[in-house]
């Protein structure tokens, strides 16, 4: 399939349509066995000093951010070995976004804003 044909459409998954979308995914997984995932968080709290950029430090900082933040969304793409996406018999191609919660932007802003005590070095 020519990757340029068809628009990629995002199927938004919420609690009300979760079971129906999982049923579609179960039907498609046999034909599209390659799975790609992406996660979305509202931002970062901890940042790594560039002079300490080593794999174990990068992992520790990323893990600290993930542990502290709430997961907002997971993106899911199914593909066959030729990188084709499911079409469901249409001219479009489909991917999924699983939405976990609506977030309060004020609460996220407060979480991401450093408090005076967090600037103090131990």
Secondary structure, DSSP 8 states (H G I E B T S, - for coil): --TTSS-EEEEEE-GGGHHHHHHHHHHHTTT--EEEEEEEES--S----GGG--HHHHHHHHHHHHHHS-EEEEEEEEE-TT-----TTSSSEEEEEEE-----HHHHHHHHS--GGGGS--
